[in-house]
Amino acid sequence: MCGELQKEIVDFAMLPFMQYESEGTIKLFELLGPEFNRYNAQLICNSHNVLLLEEEIRRDQICFVDKNIYDESELYSLTDFRNVRKNDSTLKKYLLGVYGAIPFKKGS
């Protein structure tokens, strides 16, 4: 879906946390209290409630996770798909498998 990006290992990068993170993420880190990310972990919060796809959510805020042929998880956005209209039923198309990330286990 997305073009291949040149990967670069970055030793350390400072970002203004309070400027770029959501209120929920800030609250989570306040509760956890970590000082820095010692192991370069990335936190992705998600929901398995597909009914949220019927809500007024921008396309760039909808992401899917699917396994590639190596069983690695790949994250991609609804904006990666062409010809997605505002009046499309995102939930219906998701359940039909139009966006990948099939909502059913293999063999079920």
GUFI-583825 format. One record per residue (C-alpha): residue number from 0; residue in one letter; chain; x, y, z. Coordinates in steps of 0.05 Angstrom, whole numbers. Layout:
BEGIN
<pt resi="NUM" resn="A" chain="A" u="X" v="Y" w="Z"/>
...
REM end
This chain:
BEGIN
<pt resi="0" resn="M" chain="A" u="0" v="0" w="0"/>
<pt resi="1" resn="C" chain="A" u="50" v="52" w="23"/>
<pt resi="2" resn="G" chain="A" u="114" v="63" w="-17"/>
<pt resi="3" resn="E" chain="A" u="177" v="34" w="13"/>
<pt resi="4" resn="L" chain="A" u="211" v="85" w="58"/>
<pt resi="5" resn="Q" chain="A" u="286" v="89" w="69"/>
<pt resi="6" resn="K" chain="A" u="296" v="61" w="139"/>
<pt resi="7" resn="E" chain="A" u="345" v="97" w="184"/>
<pt resi="8" resn="I" chain="A" u="365" v="79" w="254"/>
<pt resi="9" resn="V" chain="A" u="360" v="139" w="300"/>
<pt resi="10" resn="D" chain="A" u="397" v="136" w="366"/>
<pt resi="11" resn="F" chain="A" u="355" v="188" w="402"/>
<pt resi="12" resn="A" chain="A" u="304" v="241" w="384"/>
<pt resi="13" resn="M" chain="A" u="270" v="292" w="429"/>
<pt resi="14" resn="L" chain="A" u="198" v="310" w="415"/>
<pt resi="15" resn="P" chain="A" u="155" v="358" w="455"/>
<pt resi="16" resn="F" chain="A" u="111" v="305" w="486"/>
<pt resi="17" resn="M" chain="A" u="55" v="351" w="510"/>
<pt resi="18" resn="Q" chain="A" u="49" v="382" w="440"/>
<pt resi="19" resn="Y" chain="A" u="45" v="318" w="399"/>
<pt resi="20" resn="E" chain="A" u="8" v="269" w="443"/>
<pt resi="21" resn="S" chain="A" u="-67" v="262" w="456"/>
<pt resi="22" resn="E" chain="A" u="-98" v="276" w="524"/>
<pt resi="23" resn="G" chain="A" u="-109" v="201" w="533"/>
<pt resi="24" resn="T" chain="A" u="-37" v="184" w="519"/>
<pt resi="25" resn="I" chain="A" u="-13" v="239" w="566"/>
<pt resi="26" resn="K" chain="A" u="-58" v="212" w="621"/>
<pt resi="27" resn="L" chain="A" u="-33" v="141" w="609"/>
<pt resi="28" resn="F" chain="A" u="39" v="163" w="617"/>
<pt resi="29" resn="E" chain="A" u="21" v="204" w="679"/>
<pt resi="30" resn="L" chain="A" u="-6" v="140" w="709"/>
<pt resi="31" resn="L" chain="A" u="54" v="98" w="688"/>
<pt resi="32" resn="G" chain="A" u="106" v="149" w="706"/>
<pt resi="33" resn="P" chain="A" u="163" v="125" w="659"/>
<pt resi="34" resn="E" chain="A" u="223" v="173" w="653"/>
<pt resi="35" resn="F" chain="A" u="246" v="151" w="583"/>
<pt resi="36" resn="N" chain="A" u="238" v="96" w="533"/>
<pt resi="37" resn="R" chain="A" u="298" v="52" w="550"/>
<pt resi="38" resn="Y" chain="A" u="282" v="-3" w="500"/>
<pt resi="39" resn="N" chain="A" u="254" v="40" w="443"/>
<pt resi="40" resn="A" chain="A" u="185" v="11" w="451"/>
<pt resi="41" resn="Q" chain="A" u="126" v="39" w="412"/>
<pt resi="42" resn="L" chain="A" u="57" v="42" w="443"/>
<pt resi="43" resn="I" chain="A" u="-4" v="33" w="399"/>
<pt resi="44" resn="C" chain="A" u="-72" v="34" w="431"/>
<pt resi="45" resn="N" chain="A" u="-130" v="3" w="394"/>
<pt resi="46" resn="S" chain="A" u="-201" v="-18" w="399"/>
<pt resi="47" resn="H" chain="A" u="-233" v="-82" w="374"/>
<pt resi="48" resn="N" chain="A" u="-301" v="-48" w="373"/>
<pt resi="49" resn="V" chain="A" u="-317" v="-46" w="298"/>
<pt resi="50" resn="L" chain="A" u="-379" v="-3" w="312"/>
<pt resi="51" resn="L" chain="A" u="-332" v="56" w="321"/>
<pt resi="52" resn="L" chain="A" u="-324" v="54" w="245"/>
<pt resi="53" resn="E" chain="A" u="-395" v="82" w="241"/>
<pt resi="54" resn="E" chain="A" u="-375" v="144" w="281"/>
<pt resi="55" resn="E" chain="A" u="-353" v="211" w="253"/>
<pt resi="56" resn="I" chain="A" u="-279" v="195" w="249"/>
<pt resi="57" resn="R" chain="A" u="-231" v="225" w="198"/>
<pt resi="58" resn="R" chain="A" u="-201" v="175" w="149"/>
<pt resi="59" resn="D" chain="A" u="-131" v="191" w="173"/>
<pt resi="60" resn="Q" chain="A" u="-152" v="169" w="243"/>
<pt resi="61" resn="I" chain="A" u="-172" v="99" w="220"/>
<pt resi="62" resn="C" chain="A" u="-117" v="47" w="217"/>
<pt resi="63" resn="F" chain="A" u="-116" v="-27" w="204"/>
<pt resi="64" resn="V" chain="A" u="-67" v="-81" w="225"/>
<pt resi="65" resn="D" chain="A" u="-56" v="-142" w="182"/>
<pt resi="66" resn="K" chain="A" u="-3" v="-197" w="180"/>
<pt resi="67" resn="N" chain="A" u="42" v="-201" w="119"/>
<pt resi="68" resn="I" chain="A" u="69" v="-265" w="89"/>
<pt resi="69" resn="Y" chain="A" u="123" v="-267" w="143"/>
<pt resi="70" resn="D" chain="A" u="70" v="-262" w="199"/>
<pt resi="71" resn="E" chain="A" u="95" v="-192" w="216"/>
<pt resi="72" resn="S" chain="A" u="41" v="-142" w="235"/>
<pt resi="73" resn="E" chain="A" u="33" v="-84" w="186"/>
<pt resi="74" resn="L" chain="A" u="-3" v="-21" w="204"/>
<pt resi="75" resn="Y" chain="A" u="-36" v="21" w="149"/>
<pt resi="76" resn="S" chain="A" u="-86" v="77" w="144"/>
<pt resi="77" resn="L" chain="A" u="-152" v="83" w="109"/>
<pt resi="78" resn="T" chain="A" u="-120" v="141" w="72"/>
<pt resi="79" resn="D" chain="A" u="-77" v="90" w="36"/>
<pt resi="80" resn="F" chain="A" u="-138" v="69" w="-4"/>
<pt resi="81" resn="R" chain="A" u="-161" v="108" w="-65"/>
<pt resi="82" resn="N" chain="A" u="-233" v="124" w="-81"/>
<pt resi="83" resn="V" chain="A" u="-258" v="124" w="-9"/>
<pt resi="84" resn="R" chain="A" u="-317" v="170" w="-7"/>
<pt resi="85" resn="K" chain="A" u="-344" v="208" w="53"/>
<pt resi="86" resn="N" chain="A" u="-411" v="173" w="48"/>
<pt resi="87" resn="D" chain="A" u="-380" v="103" w="42"/>
<pt resi="88" resn="S" chain="A" u="-399" v="54" w="97"/>
<pt resi="89" resn="T" chain="A" u="-330" v="42" w="127"/>
<pt resi="90" resn="L" chain="A" u="-357" v="-12" w="173"/>
<pt resi="91" resn="K" chain="A" u="-391" v="-50" w="117"/>
<pt resi="92" resn="K" chain="A" u="-330" v="-48" w="72"/>
<pt resi="93" resn="Y" chain="A" u="-285" v="-69" w="129"/>
<pt resi="94" resn="L" chain="A" u="-330" v="-129" w="145"/>
<pt resi="95" resn="L" chain="A" u="-330" v="-148" w="72"/>
<pt resi="96" resn="G" chain="A" u="-253" v="-148" w="72"/>
<pt resi="97" resn="V" chain="A" u="-245" v="-89" w="25"/>
<pt resi="98" resn="Y" chain="A" u="-191" v="-58" w="69"/>
<pt resi="99" resn="G" chain="A" u="-155" v="-123" w="87"/>
<pt resi="100" resn="A" chain="A" u="-144" v="-136" w="162"/>
<pt resi="101" resn="I" chain="A" u="-199" v="-188" w="155"/>
<pt resi="102" resn="P" chain="A" u="-240" v="-187" w="219"/>
<pt resi="103" resn="F" chain="A" u="-244" v="-263" w="223"/>
<pt resi="104" resn="K" chain="A" u="-192" v="-316" w="241"/>
<pt resi="105" resn="K" chain="A" u="-167" v="-359" w="185"/>
<pt resi="106" resn="G" chain="A" u="-208" v="-423" w="182"/>
<pt resi="107" resn="S" chain="A" u="-268" v="-394" w="218"/>
REM end
